[in-house]
Amino acid sequence: MENLLPAAPGPMARFVGRLRRALRRPLPGYRDYQALLRGKRGLEVGGPSKLFRRDLPIYRVVGGLDGVNFSASTVWQGRIDEGRPYVYLKGLNGRTGRQFICDATDLGRLPAASYDFVLSCNNLEHIANPLKAVGEWLRLIRPGGCLLLVLPRRESNFDRHREITAWPHLLEDLARDIDEHDQTHVEEILERHDYTATPETPDRASLRARALRNFENRCLHHHVFDLPLIEQVNAHFGLQTLLRSETSSDWITLARKPGAAP
Ligand SMILES: C[S@@+](CC[C@H](N)C(=O)[O-])C[C@H]1O[C@@H](n2cnc3c(N)ncnc32)[C@H](O)[C@@H]1O
């Protein structure tokens, strides 16, 4: 699902893409995700996400959804000023929530235990201190609520030659309170990035230039996840992983926070 500044497709390619998506069936087991989120109110970090419209169609069943992003202007969403609606479903059955602008690791403006669930799709790999972010998201989730994480499989994108991040490294980022100015991974990324997959950064010089401005653009994948690493994150916070799925491009888990369901 990762889609980082691709070259703009022509009208024919767009039409074929739309047709393919329209004909694609949802993921096996999608009803289990719907059952756990139906009618509940949540927050999405770094959305909206195409995945939740068709492949894992949960937008249409949730009771409400707000969105949070780090900036009022991102390369993925364009302008998304705070105060404007967070449009997660368009068209006749369009649905909106409230758009917040804050960093995923610093959501202090939002009250504790104010949501039933949090969604993060192709977003946690962009965050320099993932455990700090997840800890913050769990603060917002009521006891018994759910965390749905979607992370890209490295073989499906420009990370294909990188190593999966080691668990102790994530703990170290947390202990050192690493923030989005972190450039620890840049040399390794420049070395191993699959440049054939990113026409917008076809060589080291262009990728380096963008990486040095990562605080503004957030395009870096600081870390590379696989299913065991995601489950380790869930287990670290005492979450029970209830559902696991994979697509050709993503790992997906839905985990529950301890306590009585909301
Ligand atoms: C690759 S895009 C994914 C967009 C969408 N979720 C999807 O799957 O199509 C990453 C998203 O995470 C957001 N993001 C990155 N770092 C963030 C941070 N520290 N706090 C909040 N949002 C962040 C980006 O602005 C962008 O919206």
The ligand as a Gaussian input file, in Angstrom:
#p B3LYP/6-31G(d) Opt

LIG

0 1
 C        2.902000       6.642000       3.518000
 S        1.715000       7.758000       4.111000
 C        0.362000       6.656000       4.387000
 C       -0.956000       7.303000       4.102000
 C       -2.166000       6.412000       4.338000
 N       -2.242000       5.986000       5.715000
 C       -2.166000       5.236000       3.416000
 O       -1.941000       4.110000       3.871000
 O       -2.384000       5.419000       2.213000
 C        2.273000       8.126000       5.766000
 C        1.345000       8.997000       6.545000
 O        1.838000       9.163000       7.882000
 C        1.905000      10.558000       8.188000
 N        2.969000      10.766000       9.194000
 C        4.280000      10.522000       9.058000
 N        4.938000      10.806000      10.177000
 C        4.012000      11.251000      11.056000
 C        4.080000      11.708000      12.394000
 N        5.228000      11.778000      13.079000
 N        2.917000      12.099000      12.994000
 C        1.733000      12.028000      12.326000
 N        1.625000      11.608000      11.061000
 C        2.746000      11.217000      10.428000
 C        2.204000      11.194000       6.832000
 O        1.967000      12.574000       6.786000
 C        1.237000      10.396000       5.959000
 O       -0.083000      10.883000       6.129000

